[in-house]
């Protein structure tokens, strides 16, 4: 049985889900190893695994930091 493909979401989804600004997301990408990893989609485009973003937000909620 085949595993369903990952759902890739764009940067706007990441910002909306985390409540962080664009700049804050970039700072987190550099400094926080738990932050969802980017997926390079093109020369000027990145995306994120939707499951990783959702799991990260769930962790923030559980810790009470969001």
Secondary structure by P-SEA (a helix, b strand, c coil): ccccbbbbbcaaaaaaaacccaaaaaaaaacccccbbbbbccccbbbccaaaaaaaaaaaaaaccc
